[in-house]
Amino acid sequence: MKCPRCQQENPPQARFCSACRSRLESFCPACSHANVLGSRFCSECGQSLAAAVPTLTGRFAAPQSYTPPHLAEKILTSKSALQGERKQVTVLFCDIVDSSRLAEGLEPEVMHDAMNLALHLMVDAVHRYEGTVTHFLRDGLMALFGAPGTLEDHAARGVQAALAIRETLIGYSKQLKRERGVELHLRLGLHTGLIVVGRIDDDLRMDFTAIGDTTHLASRVQDLAEPDAILITEAIHRLVEEYIRSEALGAVEIKGLRKPVQVYRVLGRRRGRTRMEVSVERGLTELVGRDLELGLLHDCLTRAKAGRGQVVGIVGDPGVGKSRLLYEFRKSLEGERVTWLEGHCVAYGRKTPYWPVLEILRTYFQVEEGDNPLQIQEKLREDLRLLEPALEGVLPFLYELFGLPGADEALKHLDAKGKRQKIFEALQAVTVAGAQRRPTVIAVEELHWLDQTSEDYLAFLTGGLAGVPVLLLTTHRPGYTVRWADKTYYTQIGLDALTENETEALVVALVGSPPPSVRLAADGQRQGRGQSALRRGDHDLPAGARAAHPRGRRSHLEGPATGRGPYHHPGHHSGAHRSAG
């Protein structure tokens, strides 16, 4: 008998899995008799066991049927490269607590529907954060984040998915309580470790081999969880502690392991903390080799303050220092009469309309986590009155963005296209009114993860910035196509590798003297054999980007094809320019 949780083969009459201790029995909802897992009818009273063991039909029949198309395409197009790859992943186990007892209070058909809906909600939360459901258990599931496709923030996504599952299922439990008089509780456990991806079939079924205790530990930690609790190991806590609220439970003995494991209970999220903010708290290294780029940003801001709106795109590989450059620029503006607003795109937000736009609006109108709809409405109404009384007419469209009551009446005569256009115009009107009072810098990071609606809005906004005191700053990785790059007021800054001298200066600032390995790494980079060993990133050490300029130029600055010839920032003679192509 194969365990549905860990896939361990067990003797036919085993009551518990020999590897993960999961119960290998189904309890009859009528007489509570323990039946062999997989039985269709109770051997004691003949009652159907459909309610005790949800039948994975329809959407859950095969991975291809429940995996979103965009994730399925990503897996299938790269499966040959993924097979056999060793990956760092986060494993999530989730199940309903004592589902067999829950079945006692429900009719079999109702229990079947309730469990299937619960599984739907779990699966949707996993896919929202681009996880992969690998197994359905008797009353839950197992999911991986970071396999088969690589996710650089797999730990954060796993914990976010766990929180989303808990929040959604708690809401569903309240509904069951009202309608059926029963409550549903779940428990979740997560651990980070290594796996090797095995075969990936065309129907998306995937085999994998866990290295060490990767899946075993996640399963055991879940077993320790109390109802509605999320427990994580120290391995994952180290990766996400700056972004969550947690409680240390101390060292816990885990069967099969020689040493106790530090376990933490996840309490919730911390609001508004980016990787750059976490890095600042840890302490940043000295900024080296970005004077030219900072000078150009100040030059663009000067033009924006004069009423000539500017758009600057900062492009570079992961870790090259795009966020660090924005942080230093913002820091240099302290004391100036400038409004700074920023929004951050995330990979799991690509399907959520207006993701970074809503973040910017929350900052602008000081909407805090926990504000109720009435509070949000009042903040929007009062701030717009102070900004420009004539803007009162845009309130219904802002209400629509925040999902507040009061928008339906004003928007009911509009179709989807007309509604979107009116929302765009409302956002633009608020932006322009604010900029007329005080020059505004709007920073939107990670455009390669930008949702389609926000991209459409930014294209709309940039089309009217020529005469507005706004500086729009964006960052993205190579490969993203900027739709507004043809504007005469668009400038692109490409962040490239540090030169050897800059790398040595950085190391001297850190450790007092440049070790030989730094010179060797820099020489290898200059000869085309790789990047510098030290990186200027959004974290503690600097990073080099792609070696786009073999002669050591640190960045390339490009503008539209205006034919105006080279542009030199005053005081610099390093070849920075706005190219004519």
HUFENUR-V961396 format. One record per backbone hydrogen bond with DSSP energy under -0.5 kcal/mol. CO is the residue of the C=O (numbers start at 1). NH is the residue of the N-H. If there is no record, write none. Layout:
# HUFENUR-V961396
CO,NH
CO,NH
This chain:
# HUFENUR-V961396
1,10
3,7
8,3
11,14
15,24
17,21
22,17
24,37
26,35
28,32
33,28
33,35
35,26
36,39
40,49
42,46
47,42
49,53
54,56
55,57
57,60
58,61
62,65
62,66
63,66
63,67
68,71
68,72
69,73
70,74
71,75
72,76
73,77
74,78
75,78
76,79
78,81
78,82
79,83
82,85
85,197
87,89
87,195
89,193
90,145
91,191
92,143
93,189
94,141
95,187
96,99
98,101
98,102
99,103
101,104
101,105
102,105
103,106
107,111
108,112
109,113
110,114
111,115
112,116
113,117
114,118
115,119
116,120
117,121
118,122
119,123
120,124
121,125
122,126
123,127
124,128
125,129
126,129
126,131
127,130
132,134
132,144
135,137
135,142
138,54
139,96
140,137
141,94
142,134
142,135
143,92
144,132
145,90
151,154
153,157
154,158
155,159
156,160
157,161
158,162
159,163
160,164
161,165
162,166
163,167
164,168
165,169
166,170
167,171
168,172
169,173
170,174
171,175
172,176
173,177
174,178
175,179
176,180
176,181
176,182
177,181
185,97
186,228
187,95
188,231
189,93
190,233
191,91
193,89
194,211
195,87
196,209
197,84
199,201
199,207
201,204
203,64
205,201
207,198
208,210
209,196
210,212
211,194
211,214
213,217
214,218
215,219
216,220
217,221
218,222
219,223
220,224
221,225
222,225
226,229
229,188
230,266
231,190
232,264
233,237
234,238
236,239
236,240
237,240
237,241
240,243
240,244
243,270
244,246
245,267
245,268
247,265
250,263
252,261
254,257
261,252
262,234
263,249
263,250
264,232
264,266
265,247
265,267
268,245
270,273
272,274
274,278
275,279
276,280
277,281
278,282
279,283
290,294
291,295
292,296
293,297
294,298
295,299
296,300
297,301
298,302
299,303
300,304
301,305
302,306
303,308
304,307
307,309
310,472
311,491
312,314
312,474
313,315
313,493
314,476
315,495
317,320
321,325
322,326
323,327
324,328
325,329
326,330
327,331
328,332
329,333
330,333
331,334
333,336
336,338
338,340
339,341
339,441
341,443
343,445
346,349
347,350
349,352
350,452
351,353
352,355
354,358
355,359
356,360
357,361
358,362
359,363
360,364
361,365
362,367
363,366
366,368
368,371
372,376
373,377
374,378
375,379
376,380
377,381
378,382
379,383
380,384
381,385
382,386
383,387
384,388
388,391
389,392
390,393
391,394
392,395
394,397
394,398
395,399
396,400
397,401
398,402
399,403
399,404
400,403
404,407
407,411
408,412
411,414
415,419
416,420
417,421
418,422
419,423
420,424
421,425
422,426
423,427
424,428
425,429
426,430
427,431
428,432
429,433
430,434
431,435
432,436
433,437
434,438
439,339
440,442
440,471
441,341
441,443
442,444
442,473
443,343
444,475
445,345
446,449
447,450
451,455
452,456
453,457
454,458
455,459
456,460
457,461
458,462
459,463
461,464
462,465
465,309
465,468
468,470
469,440
470,310
470,472
471,442
471,473
472,312
473,444
474,314
475,447
476,316
477,480
480,482
481,483
482,485
484,487
487,490
489,311
490,560
491,313
492,494
492,558
493,315
493,495
494,496
494,556
499,503
500,504
501,505
502,506
503,507
504,508
505,509
506,510
507,511
507,512
508,512
513,515
515,518
515,519
516,520
517,521
518,522
519,523
520,524
521,525
522,526
523,527
524,529
525,528
535,537
535,543
541,537
542,536
546,497
546,548
548,550
549,552
554,496
556,494
556,558
557,579
558,492
560,562
566,568
567,569
569,572
577,579
579,559
